[in-house]
């Protein structure tokens, strides 16, 4: 019996060591500070990806909160030049990861720069994609860039994610009259949405007309009449979460999708819910959870009003 218990314990420990969380984590020696977000941006752009946003958060942190424990804290977003089009053509919800995010951070007392990016499996779980082939191809591009550019980087995974019963993508729909002009529908919807961000403290550091990618700048047909994505930030959320779980920066800024499929009489708007931060990054700090849940509630109220 004792041998059986020891064997069971050994198997359990081995399984735990092999367990993979929802985030790829990279640690890069950076005691001389030569590895910068701009070097990472250049590497991604040269590796089949396109960087949309490279946002240094140190200035905003100091301006609003007077201090930060980081000397590097950057939010980066990007998409795949080769695989984004077939992915979003096939899976409308994949727009919430177009662009997808990478957190880049280094504390003042550290000699190591850290990168955080979602795994293909985690993205599939969030947007309910069972066939991970395209997501894995994008993941392979990202990993290849990091490994080629920083061959000595240490690659690990985040802790196992927490279980959640909440929907991981929050979506709302608005019915439209089939006789309405598509451009008018798009303009009115986005105008109403954009006007609601600021009163709730949300900012939009990046906007993307995804249909330009899907139509290859007008050369081919898109399955959508329009498809837009907004990168949305709320500084108190990012700052508060960064204190305990900087790796959650892979979710920031949050990408909000807005699309109308051809042949459908509705506009769909949605974003990855904050329950992903709580689950995948295991955000358990009380203040961080409060900020996240407030942001979820506020953003839901914005989308409800925009779709009524």
QUINORRA-V535781 format. One record per pair of residues at least 4 apart in sequence whose C-alpha atoms are under 7 Angstrom apart, sorted by the first residue. I is the first residue (numbers start at 0). J is the second residue. If there is no record, write none. Layout:
i->{I,I}
j->{J,J}
This chain:
i->{0,1,2,3,4,5,6,7,8,9,10,11,12,13,14,18,19,19,19,19,20,20,20,20,20,21,21,21,21,21,21,22,22,22,22,22,22,23,23,23,23,23,23,23,24,24,24,24,24,24,24,25,25,25,25,25,25,25,26,26,26,26,26,26,26,27,27,27,27,27,28,28,28,29,29,29,29,29,30,30,34,35,36,37,38,39,40,40,41,42,42,42,43,43,43,43,43,44,44,44,46,46,47,47,47,48,48,48,48,49,49,49,49,50,50,50,51,51,52,52,52,53,53,53,53,54,54,54,55,55,55,56,56,56,57,57,57,58,59,60,60,60,60,60,61,61,61,68,68,69,69,69,70,70,70,71,71,71,72,72,72,73,73,73,74,74,74,74,74,74,75,75,75,76,76,76,76,77,77,77,78,78,78,78,79,79,82,82,82,83,84,84,84,85,86,86,86,87,87,87,88,92,93,93,94,95,95,95,95,95,96,98,100,100,100,100,101,101,101,101,101,102,102,102,102,102,102,103,103,103,104,104,104,105,105,105,105,115,115,116,117,117,117,118,118,119,119,119,119,119,120,120,121,122,123,123,123,123,124,125,125,126,131,132,133,134,135,136,137,138,139,140,141,142,143,144,145,146,160,160,160,160,161,161,161,162,163,165,167,167,167,167,168,168,168,168,169,169,169,169,170,170,170,170,171,171,171,171,171,171,172,172,172,172,172,173,173,173,173,173,174,174,174,175,175,176,177,179,180,181,182,183,184,185,186,187,188,188,189,190,191,191,192,192,195,196,196,196,197,197,199,200,201,201,201,202,202,202,203,203,203,203,204,204,205,205,206,206,206,207,207,207,208,208,208,209,209,209,209,210,210,210,210,211,211,211,212,213,214,214,214,214,215,222,222,223,223,223,223,224,224,224,225,225,226,226,226,227,227,227,228,228,228,228,229,229,229,230,230,230,230,231,231,231,232,232,232,233,234,235,236,236,236,236,237,238,239,240,240,240,241,243,244,244,246,247,247,253,253,254,255,255,256,256,256,257,257,257,258,258,258,259,259,259,272,273,273,273,273,274,275,276,276,276,277,277,277,282,283,284,285,286,287,288,289,290,291,292,293,294,295,296,297,298,299,300,301,302,303}
j->{4,5,6,7,8,9,10,11,12,13,14,15,16,17,18,159,156,157,158,159,156,157,158,159,160,117,118,121,157,160,279,115,116,117,118,156,157,115,116,117,118,155,156,157,114,115,116,154,155,156,157,113,114,115,152,153,154,155,111,112,113,114,152,153,154,111,112,113,152,153,110,111,112,33,34,110,111,112,110,111,38,39,40,41,42,43,44,50,45,46,144,148,47,48,49,50,144,48,49,50,140,144,79,80,140,77,78,79,80,77,78,79,80,76,77,78,76,77,75,76,205,73,74,75,76,73,74,75,72,73,74,60,72,73,61,71,72,62,63,64,65,66,67,238,65,66,67,106,107,105,106,107,105,106,107,104,105,106,103,104,105,102,103,104,101,102,103,248,251,252,100,101,102,98,99,100,101,98,99,100,83,97,98,99,83,137,86,133,137,87,88,212,213,89,90,93,133,91,93,94,222,126,97,126,256,254,255,256,270,271,254,254,116,249,250,251,114,115,116,248,249,114,115,116,246,248,249,113,114,115,112,113,114,109,111,112,113,246,249,249,121,122,249,122,138,123,131,134,135,138,124,131,125,126,127,128,129,131,128,167,168,168,135,136,137,138,139,140,141,142,143,144,145,146,147,148,149,150,278,279,280,281,278,279,281,278,278,274,271,272,274,275,269,270,271,272,269,270,271,272,267,268,269,270,267,268,269,302,303,306,265,266,267,268,306,265,266,267,306,307,264,265,266,264,265,264,264,184,184,185,186,187,188,189,190,191,192,305,193,194,195,305,196,305,301,200,201,202,201,202,297,233,231,232,233,231,232,233,229,230,231,232,230,231,229,230,228,229,230,227,228,229,226,227,228,213,226,227,228,214,221,225,226,215,216,217,216,221,218,219,220,221,219,260,261,258,259,260,261,259,260,261,258,259,257,258,259,256,257,258,254,255,256,257,254,255,256,252,253,254,255,252,253,254,251,252,253,237,238,239,240,287,290,291,241,242,287,244,245,287,245,284,280,282,280,276,280,270,271,270,269,270,268,269,270,267,268,269,266,267,268,265,266,267,295,277,291,292,295,278,279,280,281,282,281,282,283,288,288,288,289,290,291,292,293,294,295,296,297,298,299,300,301,302,303,304,305,306,307}
